[in-house]
Amino acid sequence: MYHIKLYDYVPEPKPAKSDRIVAAHYYSAWKKGAAGLHNGFDDLHSFPERTPLMGYYDEEKPQVCDWEIKWAAEHGVNCFIHCWYRKKDNENKPVTVNDLRCGHGLHEALFHARYQNFMKFAIMYENSARWGNTNATDMVEHLMPFWTEQYFKRENYLKIDNKPVLLICSKDVLDQAFSSAEEQRKTFDACRDYARQHGFDGLLIAACIWDYNEVSTDFYLACETRGYDFHFGYNAGYNPETDLPSEEEIIKCQCEQLKRRLEPNPMLHVPVASCFRDATPRTTEAWNQLGFDFGSETRYHLSADGFRQVIRQMKEICDALPDGAWGKRIFMLDNWNEWDEGHYIAPNHEFGFTYLQAIREELTQRNNLPDYRTPQDLGFHNLNDSWEEPDLSDICKKKFKLAD
């Protein structure tokens, strides 16, 4: 009532401790004009329930990043895996920050955030045919120097046993860039040697698995032959046969998929828990013209309690793995902020903090007291200078059952 502003910046995070790396996939596409393929928050006005609790935001602002770090760290998420894109015309050339798509999430936001050292980060190289791929010479001479100087040498880059972790999104596309498995392994080893020359004990390279079918022993052997250290998913690897199945089916199928991926070799796969998947905002003619068919996808939704059960069961599966298994060291989450593709755990108007609370309850020591105040609660209203504000009246009516 007295309009007293108690803070002049985001309150310092009070992280929850965890016994493992808890890493959320992160899609930096929420700076006006940065995404290219879509219009960011401007595509979500018909979906106000997907509005972040901080409102639409300019993702390039360090303060936005600090709010995300605070909320993530206080619920046990201690690493963001940033999708990393080079532009197509940068292939086989030295890399600069200007050659990146959506590089603002790192170079404008995280690297200038006050609380950046509360959060580890890693990059997942988005090397699909749409973006810039690489080859033996380019990877060693162009990508490794940029990645090493810009990322690996930073205090908060994810390193395990003094080895930076590099994640590869499109394994099949990368594999095809080499003349043989032997050439690829030699290139990966050259990258590891480059890392050693710059003070590290090597480099860990992980492959993303997209195939929803059972992964075979032969597939794992092929990964090893090519030089990958372990593999993971961008999601749980679950694709329902019918639209909107029951929670019981979703929980069961996600965990069964994890077991299938661990069966050929329990040492090599990292779990990924998915909250839901609903790409309805992307089922437009514009997306179809770009070569995407999100309308053919089946959707699924887990409540926060269902998500909690998936995390709990996956953790139990991984805790039973042999010592040294990657699944005992890293637990991944799908996804922090895929607002239009429809999988996000960041605080939002439909679900609040409930998915983050599930993570904290299952994956941390719960040794802290999370702060649930929003920027608006503390008088910060300068996070959005670019986007038209969403109409939240329908959300308010649903929440508080107000009459029209």
RODO-2510 file (C-alpha; in nm, 4 decimals, decimal comma):
residues 404
     n   res          X          Y          Z
     1     m     0,0000     0,0000     0,0000
     2     y     0,2985     0,2308     0,0489
     3     h     0,4534     0,1463    -0,2910
     4     i     0,7882     0,0721    -0,1304
     5     k     1,0252    -0,1060    -0,3689
     6     l     1,2373    -0,3443    -0,1613
     7     y     1,4646    -0,4621    -0,4421
     8     d     1,6412    -0,2852    -0,7237
     9     y     1,7181    -0,6126    -0,9017
    10     v     1,6265    -0,9800    -0,9124
    11     p     1,6740    -1,1279    -0,5627
    12     e     1,9736    -1,3580    -0,5416
    13     p     1,8953    -1,7265    -0,6080
    14     k     1,8961    -1,9766    -0,3230
    15     p     1,9709    -2,2984    -0,5132
    16     a     1,8448    -2,6411    -0,4151
    17     k     2,1220    -2,8999    -0,4002
    18     s     2,1149    -3,2112    -0,6141
    19     d     2,3477    -3,5110    -0,6372
    20     r     2,3511    -3,4978    -1,0180
    21     i     2,3515    -3,2648    -1,3135
    22     v     1,9880    -3,1670    -1,3740
    23     a     1,9854    -3,0177    -1,7225
    24     a     1,6910    -2,8582    -1,9035
    25     h     1,6904    -2,8176    -2,2807
    26     y     1,6642    -2,4477    -2,3691
    27     y     1,5448    -2,2861    -2,6933
    28     s     1,6562    -1,9218    -2,7335
    29     a     1,3997    -1,7874    -2,9788
    30     w     1,2220    -1,5151    -2,7806
    31     k     1,4024    -1,2060    -2,8987
    32     k     1,1946    -1,0116    -3,1516
    33     g     1,2904    -1,1206    -3,5024
    34     a     1,5535    -1,3736    -3,3914
    35     a     1,3811    -1,7030    -3,4674
    36     g     1,3346    -1,6601    -3,8410
    37     l     1,1100    -1,9650    -3,8738
    38     h     0,8348    -1,8221    -3,6554
    39     n     0,7196    -1,4999    -3,4933
    40     g     0,7964    -1,5794    -3,1315
    41     f     0,5380    -1,4582    -2,8825
    42     d     0,3376    -1,2945    -3,1616
    43     d     0,2246    -1,6470    -3,2581
    44     l     0,0798    -1,7115    -2,9130
    45     h    -0,1947    -1,4514    -2,8731
    46     s    -0,4587    -1,7198    -2,9270
    47     f    -0,2969    -1,9289    -2,6533
    48     p    -0,2836    -1,6962    -2,3493
    49     e    -0,2478    -1,9906    -2,1116
    50     r     0,1050    -2,0322    -2,2512
    51     t     0,2080    -1,6850    -2,1374
    52     p     0,5162    -1,6947    -1,9118
    53     l     0,4560    -1,5763    -1,5566
    54     m     0,6952    -1,2870    -1,6191
    55     g     0,4818    -1,1981    -1,9213
    56     y     0,6139    -1,1788    -2,2751
    57     y     0,9799    -1,0889    -2,2458
    58     d     1,2780    -0,9681    -2,4459
    59     e     1,5009    -1,2694    -2,4047
    60     e     1,8185    -1,0763    -2,4805
    61     k     1,7890    -0,8836    -2,1523
    62     p     2,0212    -1,0124    -1,8778
    63     q     1,7523    -0,9467    -1,6167
    64     v     1,5207    -1,1940    -1,7938
    65     c     1,7974    -1,4515    -1,7783
    66     d     1,8517    -1,3817    -1,4091
    67     w     1,4840    -1,4477    -1,3341
    68     e     1,5099    -1,7778    -1,5215
    69     i     1,8292    -1,8724    -1,3397
    70     k     1,6675    -1,7925    -1,0057
    71     w     1,3540    -1,9964    -1,0703
    72     a     1,5451    -2,2884    -1,2227
    73     a     1,8200    -2,3062    -0,9593
    74     e     1,5768    -2,2837    -0,6702
    75     h     1,4039    -2,5960    -0,8036
    76     g     1,7144    -2,8025    -0,8747
    77     v     1,7753    -2,7271    -1,2420
    78     n     2,1474    -2,6540    -1,2485
    79     c     2,2244    -2,6560    -1,6215
    80     f     2,0653    -2,5138    -1,9371
    81     i     2,1407    -2,6935    -2,2641
    82     h     2,1231    -2,4201    -2,5270
    83     c     2,0294    -2,5050    -2,8840
    84     w     2,3246    -2,3665    -3,0831
    85     y     2,2845    -2,2713    -3,4488
    86     r     2,5304    -2,1456    -3,7065
    87     k     2,3824    -1,9955    -4,0200
    88     k     2,3926    -2,2037    -4,3346
    89     d     2,6249    -1,9639    -4,5177
    90     n     2,8837    -1,9965    -4,2406
    91     e     2,9755    -2,3553    -4,3265
    92     n     3,3506    -2,4012    -4,3809
    93     k     3,4269    -2,0511    -4,2556
    94     p     3,5581    -1,9063    -3,9287
    95     v     3,2712    -1,8472    -3,6855
    96     t     3,1799    -1,5148    -3,5253
    97     v     2,8882    -1,4234    -3,3020
    98     n     2,7237    -1,2576    -3,6027
    99     d     2,7174    -1,5948    -3,7792
   100     l     2,4802    -1,7454    -3,5221
   101     r     2,1047    -1,7891    -3,5198
   102     c     1,9511    -1,7104    -3,1810
   103     g     2,2904    -1,6521    -3,0250
   104     h     2,1462    -1,3765    -2,8071
   105     g     2,0456    -1,6222    -2,5339
   106     l     2,4117    -1,6770    -2,4575
   107     h     2,5993    -1,3728    -2,5840
   108     e     2,3550    -1,0986    -2,4863
   109     a     2,1691    -1,2497    -2,1927
   110     l     2,3526    -1,5249    -2,0024
   111     f     2,7035    -1,3819    -2,0411
   112     h     2,5872    -1,0506    -1,8948
   113     a     2,3591    -1,1937    -1,6258
   114     r     2,4504    -1,1132    -1,2680
   115     y     2,3801    -1,4694    -1,1529
   116     q     2,5304    -1,6589    -1,4456
   117     n     2,7609    -1,8614    -1,2230
   118     f     2,4604    -2,0096    -1,0443
   119     m     2,3819    -2,1988    -1,3658
   120     k     2,5962    -2,4299    -1,5776
   121     f     2,5350    -2,4275    -1,9509
   122     a     2,6195    -2,6486    -2,2451
   123     i     2,5560    -2,6232    -2,6179
   124     m     2,3673    -2,8673    -2,8377
   125     y     2,4910    -2,8186    -3,1926
   126     e     2,1824    -2,7873    -3,4170
   127     n     2,3398    -2,9217    -3,7341
   128     s     2,0301    -3,0229    -3,9308
   129     a     2,0166    -2,9700    -4,3063
   130     r     1,8358    -2,6381    -4,2502
   131     w     2,1297    -2,4925    -4,0551
   132     g     2,5043    -2,5091    -4,0890
   133     n     2,6575    -2,8557    -4,0618
   134     t     3,0318    -2,9302    -4,0502
   135     n     3,3021    -3,1702    -4,1704
   136     a     3,6451    -3,2935    -4,0635
   137     t     3,8395    -2,9765    -4,1471
   138     d     3,5709    -2,7266    -4,0499
   139     m     3,5042    -2,8866    -3,7132
   140     v     3,8664    -2,8719    -3,6019
   141     e     3,9712    -2,5446    -3,7646
   142     h     3,6576    -2,3326    -3,7247
   143     l     3,4102    -2,4721    -3,4726
   144     m     3,6497    -2,5887    -3,2023
   145     p     3,8372    -2,2556    -3,1765
   146     f     3,5083    -2,0656    -3,1452
   147     w     3,3497    -2,3083    -2,9008
   148     t     3,6645    -2,3247    -2,6877
   149     e     3,7183    -1,9496    -2,6567
   150     q     3,3551    -1,8456    -2,6366
   151     y     3,2123    -2,1295    -2,4249
   152     f     3,4359    -2,4066    -2,2936
   153     k     3,6728    -2,1698    -2,1138
   154     r     3,3914    -2,0001    -1,9257
   155     e     3,3707    -2,0894    -1,5571
   156     n     3,0095    -2,2050    -1,5816
   157     y     3,0368    -2,4220    -1,8932
   158     l     2,9398    -2,7821    -1,8197
   159     k     3,2554    -2,9858    -1,7730
   160     i     3,2770    -3,3389    -1,6349
   161     d     3,6179    -3,4569    -1,5148
   162     n     3,7598    -3,1384    -1,6702
   163     k     3,6125    -3,2297    -2,0093
   164     p     3,3651    -2,9902    -2,1747
   165     v     3,0405    -3,1585    -2,2819
   166     l     2,9400    -3,1049    -2,6452
   167     l     2,5981    -3,2307    -2,7521
   168     i     2,5108    -3,3076    -3,1147
   169     c     2,1484    -3,2652    -3,2223
   170     s     2,1347    -3,4328    -3,5653
   171     k     2,3621    -3,7348    -3,5341
   172     d     2,2668    -3,8836    -3,8715
   173     v     2,3363    -3,5565    -4,0547
   174     l     2,6736    -3,5191    -3,8854
   175     d     2,7699    -3,8814    -3,9527
   176     q     2,7001    -3,8336    -4,3232
   177     a     2,9436    -3,5411    -4,3360
   178     f     3,2358    -3,7824    -4,2925
   179     s     3,3616    -4,0291    -4,5502
   180     s     3,3741    -4,3094    -4,2940
   181     a     3,3278    -4,3895    -3,9278
   182     e     3,7061    -4,3934    -3,8952
   183     e     3,7362    -4,0388    -4,0309
   184     q     3,4695    -3,9206    -3,7878
   185     r     3,6416    -4,0809    -3,4897
   186     k     3,9738    -3,9295    -3,5932
   187     t     3,8071    -3,5883    -3,6203
   188     f     3,6485    -3,6246    -3,2764
   189     d     3,9879    -3,7292    -3,1372
   190     a     4,1452    -3,4224    -3,2997
   191     c     3,8821    -3,2095    -3,1238
   192     r     3,9728    -3,3778    -2,7962
   193     d     4,3401    -3,3059    -2,8606
   194     y     4,2528    -2,9421    -2,9305
   195     a     4,0727    -2,9272    -2,5958
   196     r     4,3760    -3,0760    -2,4195
   197     q     4,5972    -2,8116    -2,5778
   198     h     4,3758    -2,5506    -2,4117
   199     g     4,3868    -2,6845    -2,0581
   200     f     4,1194    -2,9519    -2,0554
   201     d     4,1512    -3,3288    -2,0149
   202     g     3,9628    -3,3977    -2,3350
   203     l     3,6124    -3,3454    -2,4720
   204     l     3,2902    -3,5420    -2,4194
   205     i     3,0699    -3,5710    -2,7293
   206     a     2,7110    -3,6889    -2,6950
   207     a     2,4587    -3,7821    -2,9639
   208     c     2,0880    -3,7007    -2,9582
   209     i     1,8584    -3,9946    -3,0382
   210     w     1,5430    -3,9031    -3,2295
   211     d     1,4220    -4,2480    -3,3352
   212     y     1,1193    -4,3451    -3,1251
   213     n     1,1762    -4,7142    -3,2005
   214     e     1,3842    -4,9513    -2,9952
   215     v     1,7559    -4,8761    -3,0101
   216     s     1,9697    -5,1797    -3,0897
   217     t     2,3095    -5,3005    -2,9760
   218     d     2,4353    -5,2392    -3,3296
   219     f     2,3285    -4,8750    -3,3052
   220     y     2,5253    -4,8331    -2,9822
   221     l     2,8320    -4,9997    -3,1310
   222     a     2,8095    -4,7654    -3,4286
   223     c     2,8009    -4,4667    -3,1903
   224     e     3,1114    -4,5938    -3,0126
   225     t     3,2896    -4,6624    -3,3393
   226     r     3,2270    -4,3065    -3,4522
   227     g     3,3608    -4,1654    -3,1249
   228     y     3,0522    -4,0628    -2,9282
   229     d     3,0797    -4,0907    -2,5488
   230     f     2,7103    -4,1204    -2,4620
   231     h     2,3642    -4,0379    -2,5933
   232     f     2,0462    -3,8638    -2,4831
   233     g     1,7151    -3,7355    -2,6208
   234     y     1,5602    -3,3960    -2,6763
   235     n     1,2499    -3,5592    -2,5305
   236     a     1,1602    -3,8870    -2,3630
   237     g     1,1280    -4,0623    -2,6974
   238     y     0,7556    -4,1152    -2,6557
   239     n     0,5161    -4,0691    -2,9471
   240     p     0,1616    -4,1860    -2,8619
   241     e    -0,0359    -4,3831    -3,1175
   242     t    -0,3519    -4,1861    -3,0386
   243     d    -0,4093    -3,8238    -2,9473
   244     l    -0,4197    -3,7311    -2,5777
   245     p    -0,3732    -4,0719    -2,4112
   246     s    -0,4210    -4,1292    -2,0387
   247     e    -0,1617    -4,0202    -1,7850
   248     e    -0,1088    -4,3836    -1,6884
   249     e    -0,0094    -4,4674    -2,0462
   250     i     0,2215    -4,1660    -2,0784
   251     i     0,4049    -4,2441    -1,7545
   252     k     0,4374    -4,6132    -1,8391
   253     c     0,5555    -4,5538    -2,1964
   254     q     0,8149    -4,2890    -2,1084
   255     c     0,9710    -4,5198    -1,8508
   256     e     0,9568    -4,8216    -2,0801
   257     q     1,1321    -4,6224    -2,3497
   258     l     1,4099    -4,5351    -2,1062
   259     k     1,4511    -4,9032    -2,0177
   260     r     1,4713    -4,9976    -2,3870
   261     r     1,7412    -4,7383    -2,4479
   262     l     1,9408    -4,8612    -2,1482
   263     e     1,9095    -5,2316    -2,2294
   264     p     2,1788    -5,2653    -2,5018
   265     n     2,4349    -5,0958    -2,2764
   266     p     2,3248    -4,9495    -1,9400
   267     m     2,6344    -4,7287    -1,9225
   268     l     2,5668    -4,5033    -2,2210
   269     h     2,2215    -4,3417    -2,2088
   270     v     2,0980    -4,0365    -2,0159
   271     p     1,7310    -4,0112    -1,9088
   272     v     1,5027    -3,7350    -2,0353
   273     a     1,1656    -3,6704    -1,8712
   274     s     0,8987    -3,4913    -2,0785
   275     c     0,6164    -3,2876    -1,9280
   276     f     0,3846    -3,2789    -2,2312
   277     r     0,3852    -3,2196    -2,6055
   278     d     0,1297    -3,0040    -2,7864
   279     a     0,2410    -2,8132    -3,0958
   280     t    -0,1054    -2,6748    -3,1789
   281     p     0,0274    -2,3177    -3,2372
   282     r     0,2511    -2,4603    -3,5107
   283     t    -0,0271    -2,6329    -3,7025
   284     t    -0,0536    -2,3536    -3,9567
   285     e    -0,0108    -2,3265    -4,3323
   286     a     0,3000    -2,1140    -4,2779
   287     w     0,4679    -2,4025    -4,0976
   288     n     0,3516    -2,6476    -4,3655
   289     q     0,5152    -2,4329    -4,6325
   290     l     0,8420    -2,4535    -4,4419
   291     g     0,8290    -2,8321    -4,4668
   292     f     0,6967    -2,9091    -4,1171
   293     d     0,3840    -3,1136    -4,0460
   294     f     0,3070    -3,0522    -3,6819
   295     g    -0,0590    -3,1249    -3,7503
   296     s     0,0197    -3,4942    -3,7906
   297     e     0,1717    -3,5174    -3,4428
   298     t    -0,0196    -3,6813    -3,1619
   299     r    -0,0386    -3,4747    -2,8460
   300     y     0,0011    -3,5762    -2,4844
   301     h    -0,0321    -3,3922    -2,1558
   302     l     0,0986    -3,4793    -1,8119
   303     s    -0,0182    -3,3029    -1,5008
   304     a     0,2516    -3,1843    -1,2638
   305     d     0,1848    -3,4910    -1,0492
   306     g     0,2184    -3,7172    -1,3539
   307     f     0,5467    -3,5457    -1,4400
   308     r     0,6593    -3,6038    -1,0823
   309     q     0,5878    -3,9749    -1,1177
   310     v     0,7869    -3,9966    -1,4413
   311     i     1,0852    -3,8255    -1,2764
   312     r     1,0615    -4,0485    -0,9698
   313     q     1,0456    -4,3708    -1,1699
   314     m     1,3217    -4,2656    -1,4091
   315     k     1,5426    -4,1731    -1,1156
   316     e     1,4802    -4,5140    -0,9567
   317     i     1,5737    -4,6838    -1,2840
   318     c     1,8937    -4,4828    -1,3134
   319     d     1,9911    -4,5161    -0,9466
   320     a     2,0022    -4,8932    -1,0036
   321     l     2,2511    -4,8618    -1,2904
   322     p     2,6163    -4,9655    -1,2473
   323     d     2,8590    -4,7131    -1,1058
   324     g     2,9960    -4,4864    -1,3763
   325     a     2,6816    -4,5020    -1,5899
   326     w     2,5978    -4,1687    -1,7499
   327     g     2,2389    -4,2058    -1,6356
   328     k     2,3515    -4,1758    -1,2735
   329     r     2,5347    -3,8495    -1,3424
   330     i     2,2972    -3,6528    -1,5651
   331     f     1,9187    -3,6175    -1,5657
   332     m     1,7667    -3,4163    -1,8529
   333     l     1,4343    -3,2334    -1,8701
   334     d     1,2172    -3,1526    -2,1707
   335     n     1,1952    -2,8511    -2,1964
   336     w     1,2469    -2,5117    -2,0336
   337     n     1,0827    -2,2817    -2,2874
   338     e     0,9446    -2,4386    -2,6065
   339     w     0,6373    -2,2153    -2,5750
   340     d     0,4897    -2,2672    -2,9230
   341     e     0,6142    -2,6200    -2,9902
   342     g     0,4373    -2,7068    -2,6688
   343     h     0,6704    -2,8486    -2,4033
   344     y     0,7837    -2,6164    -2,1243
   345     i     0,8456    -2,6267    -1,7509
   346     a     0,9245    -2,2563    -1,7003
   347     p     0,6645    -2,0763    -1,4849
   348     n     0,3545    -1,9911    -1,6855
   349     h    -0,0045    -1,8816    -1,6388
   350     e    -0,1605    -2,2232    -1,6872
   351     f     0,0600    -2,4320    -1,4591
   352     g     0,2453    -2,1805    -1,2446
   353     f     0,5532    -2,3333    -1,0811
   354     t     0,4056    -2,6819    -1,0477
   355     y     0,6395    -2,8613    -1,2885
   356     l     0,9408    -2,7008    -1,1248
   357     q     0,8082    -2,8038    -0,7854
   358     a     0,7911    -3,1644    -0,9062
   359     i     1,1569    -3,1451    -1,0109
   360     r     1,2630    -2,9989    -0,6767
   361     e     1,0720    -3,2620    -0,4803
   362     e     1,2164    -3,5570    -0,6729
   363     l     1,5700    -3,4538    -0,7688
   364     t     1,6990    -3,2306    -0,4878
   365     q     1,7672    -3,2305    -0,1155
   366     r     1,4906    -2,9679    -0,0740
   367     n     1,7291    -2,7706     0,1416
   368     n     1,6089    -2,4251     0,0388
   369     l     1,2967    -2,2108     0,0351
   370     p     1,2011    -2,1113    -0,3226
   371     d     1,0909    -1,7553    -0,3856
   372     y     0,7619    -1,7464    -0,5778
   373     r     0,7370    -1,3729    -0,6261
   374     t     0,7202    -1,2613    -0,9856
   375     p     0,8854    -0,9556    -1,1405
   376     q     0,5453    -0,7848    -1,1280
   377     d     0,5164    -0,8580    -0,7548
   378     l     0,8427    -0,6732    -0,6963
   379     g     0,7677    -0,3815    -0,9242
   380     f     0,9761    -0,4780    -1,2295
   381     h     0,7875    -0,3924    -1,5475
   382     n     1,0655    -0,3426    -1,8002
   383     l     1,1126    -0,6954    -1,9355
   384     n     0,9147    -0,6379    -2,2555
   385     d     0,9772    -0,3552    -2,4966
   386     s     0,9071    -0,5478    -2,8177
   387     w     0,5967    -0,7665    -2,7980
   388     e     0,2297    -0,6805    -2,7929
   389     e     0,1032    -0,7801    -2,4507
   390     p    -0,1271    -1,0853    -2,4376
   391     d    -0,4917    -1,0656    -2,3309
   392     l    -0,5053    -1,2637    -2,0079
   393     s    -0,8691    -1,1937    -1,9278
   394     d    -0,9814    -1,5441    -2,0300
   395     i    -0,7125    -1,6979    -1,8133
   396     c    -0,8261    -1,4906    -1,5157
   397     k    -1,1857    -1,5937    -1,5695
   398     k    -1,0900    -1,9610    -1,5737
   399     k    -0,8700    -1,9307    -1,2684
   400     f    -1,1067    -1,7344    -1,0528
   401     k    -1,4351    -1,8497    -1,2146
   402     l    -1,5446    -1,4956    -1,2826
   403     a    -1,8675    -1,4414    -1,4738
   404     d    -1,8585    -1,2796    -1,8179
***
